[in-house]
Amino acid sequence: MTANVRAGLRHEVLEANLAIPQVGLATLTWGNVSGVDRGAGVFVIKPSGVPYEDLTAGDLVTVRLSDGAVVDGDLRPSTDTETHRCLYLAFPSIGGVTHTHSTHAVAFAQARRDIPVLGTTHADTFNGPIPVTRDLTPEECAADYEYNTGHVIVDLLAGDDQRAVEVPAALVAGHGPFTWGASARKSLEHAIICEAVADIALHTLSLSPTAPPPPHLLNRHYTRKHGPGAYYGNPDTAVAAH
């Protein structure tokens, strides 16, 4: 069975997955990216265990959003597929999801600590701490583990799509970061930033355990990039013209 996905989605998902090792977010095959086509009711995701250097567009797996059935592809999808699907179903704004085991973000996840907002680098992207979930219960690990991993993220954000837009990342306790965005490419960008701010936070906390920045400074940095009053950057047309 095959499924038609929007033009460019398969290429975008492939490029985002290939970038994971290039930007230092994964060891071996410890990471995956997906992108959704809500009109077609499917998402495209990396296959399980395939080394990035061997990955091709033809290896990607297309999964039905409603029930998780594979509708296109000869390989098994990522073991994290059901987590991706849970997030897509819960948050309509999400167009792509990235999961990695990047070192510093995983350190916070294993310590069961939020990544705190300690400066403007964090506030440029995340309107608040990157939160950590509760631990999954034995029952949640024994059955439907991957889908339940998504559920603890949804519970953490109270199913609030706007909150998911403002803080497009979460740490699963004892596991690692999941990030998302309007596209597969944007979800990867948020994974890169999540790892960077986790690294910066660890260094900051080692120098000063209490380093709270003024809220008005953080708010200014978030709102100049996001929302109706945003003024950071240039329109694509202006960049193309010059």
LINDA-V271339 format. One record per pair of residues at least 12 apart in sequence whose ideal C-beta (glycine too) atoms are under 6 Angstrom apart, sorted by the first residue. I is the first residue (numbers start at 0). J is the second residue. Records with the same first field share a line. If there is no record, write none. Layout:
I = J, J
//
This chain:
0 = 70
1 = 71
2 = 41, 61, 70, 71
4 = 36, 39
5 = 36
8 = 34, 36, 43
9 = 43, 56, 59
11 = 34, 183, 184
12 = 32, 34, 43, 59, 183
13 = 56
15 = 32, 183, 184, 187
16 = 32, 45
17 = 51
18 = 187
20 = 51
22 = 191
24 = 99, 101, 190
25 = 99
28 = 48, 50
29 = 100
30 = 99
31 = 45, 77, 79, 98
32 = 97, 183, 187
33 = 83, 96
34 = 95, 183
35 = 87, 94
40 = 64
41 = 61, 63, 64
42 = 62
43 = 59, 61
44 = 60, 76, 77, 80
45 = 77
46 = 58, 60, 74
47 = 75, 77, 78
58 = 74
60 = 72, 74, 76
62 = 76, 80
64 = 87
67 = 81, 84
79 = 98, 145
81 = 145, 146
82 = 145, 148, 149
83 = 96
85 = 146, 149, 150
86 = 149
89 = 153, 158
90 = 160, 163
91 = 160
92 = 160, 164
93 = 179
94 = 181, 182
95 = 180, 182, 183, 186
96 = 179, 186
97 = 178, 186, 187, 190
98 = 177
99 = 190
100 = 175
101 = 194
103 = 194, 197, 198, 201
104 = 176, 193, 194, 197
105 = 175
107 = 170, 197
108 = 170, 174, 175
109 = 173
111 = 131, 172
113 = 128, 130, 131
114 = 129, 197, 200
115 = 128
116 = 128, 217
117 = 200, 203, 210
118 = 212
119 = 220
120 = 196
121 = 196
122 = 217, 220, 221
123 = 220, 224
124 = 192
125 = 166
126 = 165, 166, 221
127 = 166
129 = 168
130 = 155, 169
131 = 170, 172
132 = 151, 152, 155, 171, 172
134 = 172
135 = 147
148 = 171
152 = 169
155 = 169
167 = 179, 180, 189
168 = 189, 193
176 = 193
178 = 190, 193
//
